[in-house]
């Protein structure tokens, strides 16, 4: 599940991103208002964490534009502005939740999970492909009904395979999505992760298309 983190404070962004990734979320971090507005318009995010004090275009203006343009992605406002009037402005602009700074990352994670649950069927919580089943709410993956003990990176890889079920994914594409890198070192790490996942399941659970990449079949024989 991919989250857009719109925050120009590098310390806060790094801390929040680390906590989200440790929970298995894939996170895109941006700091410049116009870039954030454009990326959010494209959709594809399960939720957006949006700071209001952004350079170039403030978060409240971005949120209003998204809602005017029909963007329905759940938005959690994260800001140092704490007065009740400013919170009302945020909710009236289309915010789904509001967390004032300073905050605890544990609270942000709990409220993000609640926000995703409230989003309902627009973002399917339980997904399946082949012999894998993913429960986004509990961050749990099963194989033939048995729970798997996965690291956050392994979880993100399985989640991406399920999202792209039936498609051949190159090692570099997997590295870019799972690790945010596409160099040779990341490619080697992907191959090692594939090997670990096969040991935790079965050798044929993830297919290899030699010279192309890997495939999680939607309906394995």
C-alpha positions in Angstrom: 0.0 0.0 0.0 1.5 3.3 -1.1 1.4 6.5 1.0 2.3 10.0 -0.1 4.1 12.0 2.6 4.1 15.7 1.9 6.4 17.3 4.5 9.2 19.8 4.0 10.8 19.3 7.5 13.5 16.7 6.7 13.7 15.5 10.2 10.0 14.9 10.6 9.8 13.4 7.1 12.6 11.0 7.7 11.2 9.9 11.1 7.7 9.4 9.8 8.8 7.6 6.7 11.0 5.2 8.7 8.0 4.3 10.9 5.7 3.8 8.0 8.2 1.7 6.1 8.8 -0.4 9.2 5.0 -1.2 9.1 5.4 -2.3 5.5 4.0 0.7 3.7 5.6 2.0 0.5 6.2 5.8 1.0 6.8 8.6 -1.5 8.2 11.7 0.2 7.9 15.2 -1.4 8.5 18.7 0.0 7.6 21.2 -2.7 3.9 22.3 -2.9 3.4 22.2 -6.7 5.0 18.8 -7.0 2.8 17.5 -4.2 -0.3 18.8 -5.9 0.6 17.2 -9.2 1.5 13.9 -7.7 -1.7 13.8 -5.7 -3.8 14.5 -8.8 -2.4 11.4 -10.4 -4.0 9.2 -7.8 -2.8 5.8 -6.9 -2.2 6.5 -3.2 -4.1 4.8 -0.4 -3.7 7.9 1.7 -1.9 11.2 1.8 -0.2 12.8 4.9 -0.2 16.5 4.1 1.7 19.3 5.9 0.0 22.7 5.6 3.2 24.8 5.7 4.7 23.9 2.4 6.9 26.0 0.1 5.6 27.0 -3.3 1.9 26.2 -2.6 0.5 25.7 0.9 -1.2 22.5 1.9 -4.6 24.0 2.4 -4.7 25.3 -1.2 -3.5 21.9 -2.4 -6.2 20.1 -0.6 -8.9 22.4 -1.9 -7.7 21.9 -5.4 -7.7 18.1 -5.0 -11.2 18.1 -3.7 -12.4 20.5 -6.4 -10.9 18.2 -9.0 -12.6 15.2 -7.6 -9.6 13.6 -5.9 -11.1 11.3 -3.2 -7.8 10.0 -1.7 -8.1 10.1 2.2 -5.9 13.0 3.5 -4.5 13.3 7.0 -3.4 16.9 7.7 -0.1 17.1 9.7 0.7 20.6 10.9 2.0 23.0 13.5 -1.1 25.1 13.2 -3.1 24.1 16.3 -6.0 26.5 16.7 -9.5 25.2 16.4 -10.4 27.6 13.7 -7.5 26.4 11.5 -8.6 22.8 12.2 -12.1 23.7 11.0 -10.6 25.3 7.8 -8.8 22.0 7.2 -11.8 19.8 7.6 -13.9 22.2 5.5 -11.3 22.0 2.7 -11.7 18.2 2.7 -9.3 16.8 5.3 -10.3 13.4 6.7 -8.1 13.6 9.9 -6.0 16.3 11.5 -2.9 15.8 13.7 -1.2 18.8 15.3 2.6 18.9 15.9 4.3 17.8 18.0 2.9 14.2 17.7 3.8 10.7 18.5 4.5 8.4 15.5 2.5 5.6 17.2 -0.6 7.8 17.2 -0.1 8.7 13.5 0.2 5.1 12.6 -2.9 4.1 14.6 -5.0 7.0 13.0 -3.7 6.2 9.5 -4.9 2.6 9.9 -8.3 3.8 11.1 -8.4 6.3 8.2 -7.7 3.5 5.7 -10.5 1.3 7.3 -13.0 4.2 7.0 -12.1 4.6 3.3 -14.1 1.4 2.8 -14.3 -0.5 -0.5 -12.5 2.1 -2.5 -9.3 0.6 -1.1 -9.7 -3.1 -0.9 -8.3 -4.3 2.4 -8.0 -8.0 1.7 -6.4 -9.0 -1.6 -5.4 -12.4 -3.0 -3.3 -13.7 -5.8 -2.3 -17.3 -6.4 -1.8 -18.9 -3.0 -1.1 -15.6 -1.2 -3.6 -13.5 0.7 -2.8 -10.0 2.0 -4.8 -8.3 4.8 -3.8 -4.6 4.7 -5.5 -3.8 8.0 -3.5 -6.3 10.0 -0.4 -6.2 7.8 -0.6 -10.0 7.6 0.2 -12.3 4.7 -0.8 -15.9 4.4 0.2 -18.6 2.1 -2.3 -21.5 1.6 -4.0 -20.1 4.8 -0.8 -20.2 6.9 0.6 -16.9 8.3 4.0 -15.9 7.0 6.7 -14.2 9.2 7.9 -11.4 6.8 10.2 -8.5 7.2 8.8 -5.1 6.2 10.7 -5.3 2.9 9.4 -8.8 2.2 5.9 -7.6 3.0 6.1 -4.7 0.6 7.4 -7.1 -2.1 4.5 -9.6 -1.7 2.1 -6.7 -1.6 3.5 -5.3 -4.9 3.4 -8.8 -6.5 -0.3 -9.1 -5.5 -1.1 -5.6 -6.7 0.5 -6.5 -10.1 -0.6 -10.1 -10.2 -0.2 -11.8 -13.5 2.5 -9.3 -14.6 6.2 -10.0 -15.1 8.2 -7.6 -12.9 11.8 -6.9 -13.5 14.3 -7.0 -10.6 15.0 -3.3 -11.1 11.3 -2.4 -11.0 10.9 -4.5 -7.8 14.0 -2.8 -6.3 12.6 0.7 -7.1 9.3 0.0 -5.5 10.4 -2.0 -2.5 13.7 -0.2 -1.7 13.4 3.1 -3.5 16.6 2.3 -5.4 17.3 0.8 -8.8 21.1 0.1 -8.7 22.9 -3.2 -9.0 23.1 -3.6 -5.2 19.4 -3.2 -4.8 18.8 -5.7 -7.7 20.9 -8.2 -5.9 19.0 -7.6 -2.7 15.7 -8.3 -4.6 17.0 -11.6 -5.8 18.0 -12.5 -2.2 14.5 -11.6 -1.0 12.9 -13.7 -3.7 15.0 -16.7 -2.5 13.9 -16.1 1.1 10.3 -15.9 0.1 10.5 -19.1 -1.8 12.1 -20.8 1.3 9.2 -19.5 3.4 6.6 -20.8 0.9 7.4 -23.1 -2.0 9.9 -22.9 -4.8 7.3 -22.4 -7.4 5.2 -19.8 -5.5 7.0 -17.0 -7.4 7.8 -17.9 -11.0 10.9 -16.9 -12.8 10.7 -15.8 -16.4 14.3 -16.1 -17.4 15.7 -12.9 -19.0 12.6 -10.9 -18.0 11.8 -11.1 -14.3 9.4 -12.6 -11.8 5.7 -13.4 -11.8 3.2 -14.1 -9.1 0.6 -16.1 -11.1 -3.0 -15.2 -10.3 -4.2 -18.8 -10.8 -1.3 -21.2 -10.4 -1.7 -24.8 -11.6 
